């Protein structure tokens, strides 16, 4: 029988060896995170799974819009200084309840979509396919690159009176973070 301290050390070692890099999740499950090469660019695809906590859903039904943000940074490792940021992209979604039409409205960029159910509205915000991350000409194929990704409920965009009590948000913490090391084959030019 192994002592508890050794079992804990083995557990930490196994956790460090899991694929996909370091991850931290708080109420959001990242079911897919893929970086692919398409034409002359790197594109990012992701999908998440989560349900709105009761406190967030109650605020939404009282007319408070809820914001979600996805951010991705592509970094190049450097041994002599801090890692260099090669590219950074961000996308935000605004979810609001429209009581007159009894519909949920999701806005991203200049696009608006209306949905009859909360489940449909959330499904439209849970992922992105082929999101352009960086041009291949911006990357050094000899260097090691990695991706830092985060998806979260953005409480900083809530009305100011609601932010006062959110120091340690009870039911408002929805986020996931992940680091992903890119394979060298992804960055190298195609060979015949």
N, C-alpha and C positions, 0 to 999 in steps of 0.2 A: 504494500500500500504506500503510495507516494504522499509526502506531507503536503499540506494545503499550499504552502509557498511555492513548491515545485509545480503543482497543478496550475497555479495562477501564472507562473512563468511560461509554462507550455501553452496555456490559453492565449497569452499575449503574443507569443511567437506565431501561433497559428493565425491569429487575427491580423498580424502584420503581413503574412504571406498571402492573404486573400487577394484575388485579382481586382483590378479597377482602382487601385491606389487608396489613399486615405479618404474616408467618408465620415460625415457627421449628418445625422438626420434627426429632425424634430417634427414628427407628425406627417412627413412626406416620404414616400418610398420612390426612389429613382429606379424605374424598371428598365430603362434603356438610356445609354449615353454612348454615342458612336461618332467618331470623327472619320470622315471618308474623303478621298480625293476625287473631285469631279472636275473635269476639264483642267483648268489652270488655277484651281482654288481648293481650299480645304473647307468642307461643310460639316456642320454639326447637326445631329438629330438626337432628340431626347424625348422621353415620355415619363410622366410621373403618375403616382396614384395617391390620392388623399381624399378625405372628407372634411368639410368645414366643421369646426367645433361649434357647439351650440351657441356660445357667446358671439361668435362671428356671424353666424346665420341670423341671430336675433337682431344684431346691429344692421345687417343688410336689409332685413324686412322692415326696419324702422326708417329706411331711406338713406343710410350711410353707405356710400360707395366703398368697395373693397378693391385694393390694388395688389397685384402680384408682379414680381420682377424676376426675370431670368438674366443672369450675367455670365459671360464666359471671357476668360483672359487666356491668351496663348503666350507662353513665356519661353525664353531660351535660357538654358542653364549656363552660368558663367562661374568659373572657379575663383576668379580674382575680384569679383564685385557682386553686388546684388544681381539677381537674375533680370534679364532685359525683357520688358513687355513688348512683344511683337505686334499683337493685335488685341483689341478689346471690343466686345459687342454687348449690347444690352437691349432687352425688349420688355415692355410692360403691358399689362392688361388691366383694364378697369371694369369691374363687375358692379352693376347697379340694378336695383329692383325698380320697375316702373309701375306704380300702383294703378294709374289710369288705364293702361293697356294690359295690365296683369301679366307682364313679360319681364324677363331678365335681359339686360343689354350688356354685351361684352364689347369693349372698345380697345383697339390696339392700333397705334399710329393714327391714321385718318380713317380707318375702317370701323364700322359699327355693325353688329349683328344682334338680332333679337331671338330669344328662345322662350319656349313656353314652360320649360321646367328648369329647375336649378341643376339637375344632373346633366342636361344637355349643355347648359352654359359652362359648367365646370369642365366637361369633356373637351370643349373647344380651347380651354386654357391650359390643359395638362401636358401639352407637348408641341414640338415644332419639328418639321422634317426639312432637311436640306437648307439649313440656315447658314448663310455665307459667313465664314469665320475669318479667312485671310487668303490673299493671293499667294501662290507658290513662290513668286519672284521675291516676296518679302522675307522668305525663310532661308536660313543657312542650312543646307542639307548635311553638312559635316557636324553640326551641333545637335545636342539633345534638347528636345522641346517637350513641354508638358502643358496640359490644359487645367485650369482651375475653373470650376463650374459651380454656380449657386442658383437656387430657385427658392423664392421666399414670399411670404405674405408681407407686404411693405407697410408696416405700421406708421412710418414717418409721414405718410400721405393722408392719414386719418385727420379729422378735424382736431384742432388743438385741445379742446376740453377732454377729448377721449384719450389723448396721449398722456395726460397727467398721471393716470393710474396704471399705465402700462409699463412701469419700471421692470417688474417681473410679470409679464403678461400671463394671466391665467386663462388658457384656452386660445390665446392669440399667437402662440408660437408655432408657426408652420414654416419649415425650411429644410433644405437639404443642401449639402456641400460635398463636392467630390473632386479629387485630383486624378488625372489620367495621363500617363506617360505615352507619348506618341511613338510608334515604331519607326525606325529609320527608313524602312521600305516605303512608308507613306509619303515621305518627303523627297525621296530620290526620284530623278526622272525615269520614265519608263524605258526599259532596255528591250531591244528587239530580240 
